[in-house]
Amino acid sequence: MLLRLSWGGKPKFHGVLPCPPGVTPRGRPGNPLVLFFPLGIEPFMRFAEQVTSSLRNLWCRATGLPQDLLPEGTEGIRALGPKGYVGGLWEEIGELQFRFLVDQGLRPEHVLLDIGCGCLRGGNRFIRYLEPGHYLGMDKEPLLLEAGKRELGADLLQEKWPELLASGSFAFRRFSRRPQWALAQSVFTHLCRRDLERCLARLRRVILPGGVFYATFFEAASPSPNPRASHSLGYFAYTRQEMEEFGSRNGWNPSYIGEWNHPRDQRMMVFAA
């Protein structure tokens, strides 16, 4: 509670601060903001924008991220829309990843974990294909998951009851069941080395024996100076040898698949448990 001055009496505690007698900020008598912004709120907002911009520039320099990169999270999603935020090509890439896993042997009775499922570009198809409760989707952005639910519709959600969880720390243990299959389509393309290995390590602890994990990545001919912090709209590239080392170091048997007709030339790895 704030201290309210009772003109001509003792101070009293109330929830608001009144304006001094005779002060009428912007035609609204009694507006408490006048005590904090006597010149109006616009100068403060301009100052706040300058501070935010300066902090953003410092962050980009410290992490190696491009300064013209859109913010990730809510601001970026609102600027690009859910489908644009996950990279667009909604139908093409959604169908590509679905057909790829089915060709590799995914069956309706399998349990699939879709890491970085976003607004269900691929999940829309997997959920329809898999048995009820066999689709596990995780993304760090709740707004994307909500957009995915709207895309599916209430009837399909009730019929297939997919598990959709928001987590930015790969908290796979929160799901009610363990997967046999896992997919990270266009996830490692946005992760720094530390977070990429964290994903591999935490998934290895929950995937069933004999399980497989398919993950795409941008392939570099030699080790790249990637940014030091992950970013959902950033670009990260790794060599085939680096990807194999990441997998082996975290308990997987990695194999390079390479080309799989991705329109942006992402390559495919498979990690066997």
C-alpha positions in Angstrom: 0.0 0.0 0.0 1.2 3.6 -0.7 1.1 6.6 1.7 -1.7 8.9 0.9 -1.4 12.5 2.1 -4.6 13.8 3.6 -4.5 17.5 3.1 -5.0 19.2 6.4 -4.9 15.9 8.4 -2.7 13.0 9.2 -1.2 10.8 6.6 -3.2 7.7 5.8 -2.4 4.5 3.9 -4.4 3.8 0.8 -3.9 2.1 -2.5 -3.3 5.2 -4.7 -1.6 8.6 -4.6 -3.7 11.7 -5.4 -2.4 14.7 -7.3 -1.7 17.8 -5.3 -4.6 20.3 -5.2 -5.0 22.2 -8.4 -2.9 19.9 -10.6 -4.7 18.5 -13.6 -2.4 16.3 -15.7 -3.6 15.9 -19.3 -7.1 16.9 -18.3 -7.6 14.1 -15.7 -7.8 15.5 -12.2 -6.3 13.3 -9.5 -4.1 11.2 -11.9 -1.5 9.7 -9.6 1.0 9.3 -12.5 1.7 13.1 -12.3 3.8 12.6 -9.1 6.1 10.2 -11.0 5.9 11.7 -14.6 5.3 15.4 -14.2 6.3 16.0 -17.8 4.1 13.2 -19.1 5.0 9.6 -19.8 6.4 10.0 -23.3 9.9 11.1 -22.2 10.1 8.2 -19.9 9.1 5.7 -22.6 11.7 7.1 -25.0 14.3 6.7 -22.3 13.2 3.1 -21.6 13.4 2.3 -25.3 16.9 3.7 -25.5 18.0 1.6 -22.4 16.4 -1.5 -23.9 18.1 -1.0 -27.2 21.5 -0.5 -25.5 21.1 -3.6 -23.4 20.1 -5.6 -26.4 23.2 -4.4 -28.3 25.4 -5.4 -25.3 23.8 -8.8 -25.2 24.3 -9.4 -28.9 28.0 -8.4 -28.7 28.5 -10.7 -25.6 26.8 -13.7 -27.3 27.8 -13.2 -30.9 24.2 -13.0 -32.1 23.4 -10.6 -35.0 22.1 -7.2 -33.7 19.3 -7.2 -36.3 17.8 -10.5 -35.1 14.2 -10.2 -34.0 13.6 -11.0 -30.3 12.6 -14.5 -29.6 9.5 -15.4 -27.6 6.3 -13.4 -27.4 7.6 -10.3 -29.3 9.0 -12.4 -32.2 5.9 -14.6 -32.4 3.6 -11.5 -32.6 5.8 -9.9 -35.3 6.1 -13.0 -37.5 3.0 -15.0 -36.6 3.2 -18.6 -35.2 3.8 -20.2 -38.6 6.3 -17.6 -39.7 8.1 -17.8 -36.4 8.8 -21.6 -36.9 10.1 -20.9 -40.4 7.1 -21.1 -42.6 6.8 -23.7 -45.4 4.0 -25.1 -43.2 2.6 -27.8 -45.5 5.9 -28.7 -47.2 8.1 -29.3 -44.1 5.2 -30.7 -42.1 4.6 -33.4 -44.8 8.4 -33.9 -45.3 9.1 -34.8 -41.6 6.0 -37.0 -41.3 6.8 -39.0 -44.5 10.4 -39.3 -43.4 9.6 -40.9 -40.0 6.9 -43.2 -41.5 9.5 -44.4 -44.1 11.9 -45.1 -41.3 9.4 -47.4 -39.6 7.2 -45.2 -37.3 4.0 -47.0 -36.6 0.7 -45.8 -34.9 1.5 -47.8 -31.8 4.8 -46.1 -31.2 5.2 -43.2 -28.8 6.8 -40.2 -30.4 8.4 -37.2 -28.7 8.5 -34.2 -30.9 11.1 -31.8 -29.5 10.6 -28.1 -30.5 7.1 -29.0 -31.8 6.2 -25.3 -32.1 2.6 -24.8 -33.4 2.5 -28.4 -34.6 3.7 -28.1 -38.2 4.6 -31.8 -38.1 2.6 -32.6 -35.0 -0.7 -32.0 -36.8 0.1 -35.0 -39.0 1.7 -37.2 -36.3 -1.2 -36.7 -33.9 -3.7 -37.9 -36.5 -1.5 -40.9 -37.4 -0.5 -42.1 -33.9 -2.7 -43.9 -31.4 -4.4 -41.7 -28.7 -1.9 -40.4 -26.2 1.1 -41.5 -28.2 2.2 -38.0 -29.3 4.4 -36.0 -26.9 5.1 -32.5 -27.9 7.5 -30.0 -26.2 8.3 -26.4 -27.0 9.6 -23.6 -24.9 7.0 -21.1 -26.2 3.5 -21.5 -24.7 2.1 -19.2 -27.4 3.2 -21.6 -30.1 1.6 -24.6 -28.3 -1.7 -22.7 -27.9 -1.6 -21.8 -31.7 -1.1 -25.5 -32.4 -4.1 -26.5 -30.3 -6.2 -24.1 -32.2 -4.9 -25.6 -35.5 -5.9 -29.0 -34.3 -9.3 -28.1 -33.0 -11.1 -29.2 -29.9 -12.6 -32.4 -31.4 -9.2 -33.8 -32.4 -7.6 -32.8 -29.1 -10.3 -34.8 -27.3 -10.1 -37.8 -29.6 -6.2 -38.1 -29.6 -5.3 -36.3 -26.3 -1.7 -35.5 -27.2 0.6 -34.4 -24.3 1.9 -30.8 -25.0 4.3 -29.3 -22.5 6.1 -26.0 -22.4 9.7 -26.2 -21.3 12.9 -24.5 -22.2 15.1 -26.9 -20.3 14.3 -30.2 -22.0 12.4 -31.5 -19.0 11.4 -34.7 -20.7 10.7 -36.4 -17.3 7.5 -34.4 -17.0 5.7 -36.5 -19.6 3.6 -39.4 -18.4 5.2 -41.9 -20.6 8.6 -42.6 -22.2 9.1 -42.4 -26.0 10.5 -45.0 -28.4 11.0 -42.4 -31.1 12.1 -38.8 -30.9 12.4 -36.0 -33.5 14.1 -32.6 -33.3 13.3 -31.0 -36.7 15.0 -27.6 -37.0 15.9 -27.4 -33.3 19.7 -28.0 -33.3 19.9 -25.4 -36.0 19.1 -22.8 -33.2 21.1 -24.2 -30.3 24.5 -23.5 -29.0 26.8 -26.4 -28.2 25.9 -26.4 -24.4 22.1 -26.6 -25.0 22.5 -29.1 -27.8 24.4 -31.5 -25.6 21.9 -30.9 -22.7 19.1 -32.0 -25.0 21.0 -35.2 -26.0 21.9 -36.0 -22.4 18.4 -35.5 -21.0 16.7 -37.4 -23.8 19.1 -40.3 -23.4 17.8 -40.8 -19.8 14.2 -41.2 -20.8 14.1 -42.8 -24.2 13.2 -46.5 -24.1 15.9 -49.1 -24.8 16.3 -49.5 -28.6 14.8 -46.1 -29.2 15.9 -43.8 -32.0 16.2 -40.0 -32.1 16.3 -38.1 -35.5 17.6 -34.6 -35.5 18.4 -32.1 -38.2 21.3 -29.7 -38.3 23.0 -27.2 -40.6 26.2 -28.9 -41.7 29.5 -26.9 -41.8 32.6 -28.0 -43.6 34.8 -26.9 -40.7 34.0 -25.9 -37.1 32.0 -22.7 -37.1 32.2 -19.7 -34.7 28.6 -20.1 -33.6 26.9 -17.6 -31.2 27.5 -18.5 -27.5 23.8 -18.4 -26.6 20.9 -20.3 -28.2 18.3 -18.3 -30.1 15.1 -19.5 -31.7 15.7 -17.3 -34.8 19.5 -17.6 -34.9 21.7 -19.7 -37.2 24.0 -22.5 -35.8 26.0 -24.9 -37.9 28.1 -27.9 -36.9 30.3 -30.4 -38.7 29.4 -34.0 -39.1 32.3 -35.0 -36.8 31.0 -32.6 -34.1 27.5 -34.0 -34.2 28.9 -37.5 -33.9 31.0 -36.5 -31.0 28.1 -34.8 -29.2 26.1 -38.0 -29.5 28.8 -40.4 -28.4 29.7 -38.2 -25.5 26.1 -38.4 -24.2 25.5 -42.2 -24.5 24.2 -42.5 -28.1 25.3 -44.4 -31.1 25.2 -41.7 -33.8 24.9 -42.2 -37.5 24.9 -39.6 -40.3 22.0 -39.7 -42.8 22.8 -36.4 -44.5 20.5 -35.3 -47.3 16.8 -35.9 -46.9 15.3 -33.3 -49.3 14.9 -30.5 -46.8 14.2 -27.2 -48.7 16.7 -25.3 -46.6 19.4 -28.0 -46.9 19.3 -29.1 -43.3 21.0 -32.5 -42.9 19.8 -35.4 -40.8 21.4 -37.4 -38.0 20.0 -40.4 -36.2 21.1 -41.3 -32.6 20.3 -44.8 -31.4 19.9 -45.6 -27.8 
